[in-house]
């Protein structure tokens, strides 16, 4: 008689997956907003948009992952921070357009579901959602034997926010003379890790536990530091000041992200040296012989978010950011752009 083969024999354990769902229910509950209409386990997450709070809503959505930063988490067997990164990458993209993040969904794919490890990932997602003020209303955990090597996983996140149509921030109000404020990053955030890993671990032969002069933590912990979530600080500024443009310094660094919101007649003149660059970036530059412009195109170099504001509100905005616990610097000015000038330039 032919042997009977079950789904578990093929590498997918439904009972283990159900156990995982039960363990993460309290984490998801901790992110709840009153607009949530569903609990985990349904076919879709339900969220009731409160039209009493907003008259002409524009929904803003974003999706992203954590990239090869996951390799560092897997090397160090630390999994409770990459979920924060996952939320940050999408929630920060939503808030730069003036929108309040409402809800988030995650997707976790792995070869074999290790419940304890995956719960740690969701713990990070839940903390990220709390920091961003959005509800974790659903997700998917895909066990895919034969597709991912043992111990490896990938993450994707999806965030939806809302903004009044007449309060959408798209850079169209930016004017010559406006000031550029940079808000400090917490480290590399979640970009440039393919280059960082190549330089530090392959070419430099460093180990994640190694310590380098001027860096307080091990290389691994420094790289694994979670992406800063700026949502609550940015929303506070939007409610109280005339914020003309916001830039999330993510993949593409300064050169690719700032032009997204600076109008064609203008250029952003950034003063190099107007903020301290964290030592990890200099280490990557030196060890890899990486060109200065390449560093600015790949990494955030210590500035995770940029806001463009009228000069008359500059001092108050810097003071407000400091009260909100942010470290901010005046890093440049919006100038008139001549035809042959780039949209972003660095000046002494």
DOPAKE-572396 format. One record per residue (C-alpha): x, y, z; residue in three letters. Coordinates in steps of 0.02 Angstrom, whole numbers, padded with zeros to 5 digits, always signed. Example, Ala and Ser with C-alpha at 12.3 -4.5 7.8 and 13.67 -1.06 7.14 Angstrom:
% DOPAKE-572396
+00615-00225+00390ALA
+00684-00053+00357SER
//
This chain:
% DOPAKE-572396
+00000+00000+00000UNK
+00064+00174-00045UNK
+00117+00278+00107UNK
-00001+00420+00150UNK
+00085+00590+00150UNK
+00019+00736+00252UNK
+00046+00923+00236UNK
+00157+00912+00391UNK
+00264+00781+00303UNK
+00288+00909+00163UNK
+00355+01037+00287UNK
+00200+01140+00329UNK
+00128+01119+00504UNK
-00045+01197+00518UNK
-00058+01163+00705UNK
+00107+01254+00734UNK
+00042+01401+00633UNK
-00117+01406+00737UNK
-00013+01404+00896UNK
+00085+01553+00829UNK
-00075+01651+00795UNK
-00134+01623+00974UNK
+00031+01687+01042UNK
+00027+01849+00943UNK
-00154+01897+00980UNK
-00107+01997+01137UNK
+00028+02089+01038UNK
-00096+02140+00904UNK
-00225+02192+01034UNK
-00097+02312+01109UNK
-00096+02412+00944UNK
-00286+02432+00934UNK
-00370+02594+00882UNK
-00555+02624+00911UNK
-00586+02618+00722UNK
-00538+02434+00715UNK
-00687+02321+00679UNK
-00604+02151+00670UNK
-00490+02036+00767UNK
-00349+01928+00702UNK
-00406+01773+00609UNK
-00532+01844+00487UNK
-00515+01843+00299UNK
-00480+02029+00299UNK
-00443+02167+00423UNK
-00586+02290+00449UNK
-00560+02474+00488UNK
-00699+02603+00499UNK
-00644+02772+00431UNK
-00718+02905+00545UNK
-00789+03035+00427UNK
-00831+03150+00572UNK
-00646+03186+00592UNK
-00606+03212+00409UNK
-00714+03291+00274UNK
-00619+03259+00112UNK
-00506+03109+00143UNK
-00359+03056+00037UNK
-00292+02884+00078UNK
-00103+02868+00071UNK
-00025+02694+00061UNK
+00150+02625+00062UNK
+00233+02455+00057UNK
+00413+02409+00095UNK
+00527+02279+00171UNK
+00683+02277+00278UNK
+00802+02218+00141UNK
+00964+02129+00181UNK
+00967+02201+00357UNK
+00878+02037+00392UNK
+01044+01950+00361UNK
+01117+02041+00511UNK
+00970+01989+00620UNK
+00992+01809+00564UNK
+01181+01813+00591UNK
+01156+01877+00769UNK
+00998+01778+00807UNK
+00911+01939+00862UNK
+00737+01956+00790UNK
+00640+02079+00899UNK
+00699+02238+00810UNK
+00673+02206+00624UNK
+00485+02217+00649UNK
+00509+02398+00706UNK
+00608+02429+00546UNK
+00467+02354+00445UNK
+00338+02475+00514UNK
+00456+02623+00507UNK
+00494+02608+00322UNK
+00312+02620+00270UNK
+00243+02731+00409UNK
+00380+02861+00381UNK
+00337+02863+00195UNK
+00154+02892+00235UNK
+00179+03033+00360UNK
+00292+03136+00245UNK
+00138+03171+00139UNK
+00047+03241+00290UNK
-00052+03083+00322UNK
-00086+03000+00490UNK
-00047+02813+00480UNK
-00206+02716+00519UNK
-00169+02532+00502UNK
-00032+02410+00456UNK
-00019+02234+00388UNK
+00133+02121+00385UNK
+00190+01973+00281UNK
+00317+01849+00350UNK
+00386+01713+00236UNK
+00499+01573+00297UNK
+00552+01397+00255UNK
+00500+01326+00422UNK
+00398+01419+00551UNK
+00494+01433+00714UNK
+00359+01498+00831UNK
+00470+01581+00961UNK
+00574+01673+00831UNK
+00422+01730+00732UNK
+00335+01792+00888UNK
+00489+01900+00920UNK
+00471+01975+00747UNK
+00288+02017+00778UNK
+00334+02092+00948UNK
+00441+02216+00850UNK
+00301+02249+00726UNK
+00181+02284+00870UNK
+00305+02404+00953UNK
+00329+02492+00786UNK
+00141+02510+00764UNK
+00125+02583+00938UNK
+00264+02708+00900UNK
+00178+02755+00737UNK
+00004+02761+00815UNK
-00068+02637+00690UNK
-00162+02475+00716UNK
-00094+02306+00665UNK
-00254+02237+00588UNK
-00191+02082+00500UNK
-00052+01992+00410UNK
+00007+01830+00333UNK
+00136+01705+00388UNK
+00187+01592+00244UNK
+00280+01430+00280UNK
+00369+01386+00117UNK
+00481+01233+00136UNK
+00611+01215-00001UNK
+00598+01399-00048UNK
+00694+01480+00097UNK
+00848+01402+00178UNK
+00831+01347+00359UNK
+00834+01493+00480UNK
+00800+01626+00347UNK
+00644+01731+00323UNK
+00585+01885+00230UNK
+00468+02024+00283UNK
+00353+02145+00194UNK
+00242+02279+00269UNK
+00093+02380+00210UNK
+00032+02543+00288UNK
-00121+02650+00251UNK
-00146+02827+00314UNK
-00265+02972+00285UNK
-00250+03159+00259UNK
-00372+03299+00216UNK
-00357+03335+00031UNK
-00316+03518+00060UNK
-00180+03473+00187UNK
-00084+03352+00078UNK
+00102+03393+00083UNK
+00181+03373-00089UNK
+00314+03509-00095UNK
+00214+03623-00208UNK
+00220+03763-00077UNK
+00410+03762-00064UNK
+00485+03933-00102UNK
+00659+04007-00126UNK
+00726+04058+00045UNK
+00644+03916+00141UNK
+00757+03827+00264UNK
+00801+03643+00266UNK
+00797+03555+00434UNK
+00873+03383+00457UNK
+00813+03267+00596UNK
+00943+03143+00658UNK
+00931+02960+00612UNK
+00962+02816+00732UNK
+01092+02738+00617UNK
+01086+02657+00446UNK
+00898+02629+00464UNK
+00855+02497+00332UNK
+00950+02552+00177UNK
+01121+02516+00105UNK
+01147+02351+00194UNK
+01206+02256+00040UNK
+01350+02381+00025UNK
+01380+02385+00214UNK
+01388+02196+00227UNK
+01503+02184+00077UNK
+01623+02313+00149UNK
+01622+02262+00332UNK
+01601+02074+00329UNK
+01665+02016+00160UNK
+01805+02139+00119UNK
+01843+02196+00298UNK
+01827+02020+00373UNK
+01743+02091+00527UNK
+01628+01988+00639UNK
+01463+02057+00705UNK
+01531+02045+00884UNK
+01686+02150+00842UNK
+01704+02322+00920UNK
+01783+02469+00831UNK
+01856+02628+00907UNK
+01730+02773+00920UNK
+01581+02653+00910UNK
+01504+02611+01079UNK
+01422+02447+01029UNK
+01476+02296+00928UNK
+01467+02314+00739UNK
+01318+02196+00734UNK
+01215+02291+00863UNK
+01259+02457+00781UNK
+01196+02395+00613UNK
+01042+02316+00690UNK
+00983+02474+00779UNK
+00801+02499+00728UNK
+00745+02630+00604UNK
+00680+02784+00693UNK
+00493+02812+00677UNK
+00460+02999+00657UNK
+00270+02992+00643UNK
+00216+03073+00807UNK
+00345+03213+00796UNK
+00301+03253+00615UNK
+00113+03253+00650UNK
+00143+03372+00795UNK
+00238+03491+00679UNK
+00105+03481+00543UNK
-00031+03531+00668UNK
+00065+03681+00733UNK
+00174+03749+00592UNK
+00178+03782+00406UNK
+00275+03630+00346UNK
+00305+03650+00159UNK
+00392+03488+00118UNK
+00450+03328+00203UNK
+00577+03201+00141UNK
+00610+03028+00209UNK
+00794+02993+00177UNK
+00777+02812+00126UNK
+00841+02712-00024UNK
+00928+02835-00140UNK
+00993+02944+00000UNK
+00996+03132-00024UNK
+01015+03139-00213UNK
+00864+03033-00258UNK
+00741+03077-00119UNK
+00750+03267-00104UNK
+00705+03297-00289UNK
+00541+03205-00259UNK
+00469+03358-00174UNK
+00574+03509-00227UNK
+00488+03606-00368UNK
+00582+03622-00532UNK
+00626+03808-00514UNK
+00711+03771-00346UNK
+00861+03676-00284UNK
+00910+03615-00112UNK
+01080+03681-00058UNK
+01141+03570+00084UNK
+01286+03626+00194UNK
+01403+03481+00218UNK
+01469+03482+00396UNK
+01311+03559+00471UNK
+01274+03398+00567UNK
+01384+03262+00645UNK
+01398+03104+00540UNK
+01391+02948+00650UNK
+01555+02848+00651UNK
+01479+02693+00568UNK
+01463+02787+00404UNK
+01643+02844+00407UNK
+01697+02665+00444UNK
+01605+02601+00291UNK
+01677+02741+00183UNK
+01856+02709+00239UNK
+01854+02519+00238UNK
+01769+02511+00069UNK
+01852+02661-00014UNK
+01674+02717-00053UNK
+01660+02881-00148UNK
+01584+03026-00050UNK
+01441+03052-00174UNK
+01406+02865-00172UNK
+01389+02872+00017UNK
+01264+03015+00000UNK
+01164+02917-00129UNK
+01158+02755-00030UNK
+01150+02804+00154UNK
+01061+02932+00262UNK
+01228+02988+00338UNK
+01144+03030+00504UNK
+00991+03123+00437UNK
+00835+03014+00431UNK
+00704+03147+00392UNK
+00708+03320+00314UNK
+00577+03456+00331UNK
+00570+03616+00229UNK
+00500+03765+00323UNK
+00480+03954+00307UNK
+00630+04047+00378UNK
+00522+04144+00503UNK
+00465+03981+00586UNK
+00636+03898+00589UNK
+00687+03934+00769UNK
+00519+03884+00841UNK
+00518+03723+00742UNK
+00693+03674+00800UNK
+00641+03709+00980UNK
+00482+03606+00960UNK
+00580+03459+00888UNK
+00698+03463+01036UNK
+00550+03461+01157UNK
+00482+03311+01061UNK
+00646+03220+01093UNK
+00719+03240+00919UNK
+00892+03304+00874UNK
+00877+03429+00732UNK
+00996+03536+00630UNK
+00976+03677+00506UNK
+01065+03597+00359UNK
+01027+03705+00208UNK
+00922+03826+00108UNK
+00806+03821-00043UNK
+00885+03923-00181UNK
+00838+03972-00358UNK
+00891+03839-00482UNK
+00973+03883-00646UNK
+00938+03770-00794UNK
+01098+03670-00785UNK
+01103+03651-00596UNK
+01060+03489-00507UNK
+00907+03486-00394UNK
+01019+03445-00244UNK
+01194+03511-00212UNK
+01313+03509-00066UNK
+01403+03670-00021UNK
+01539+03712+00104UNK
//
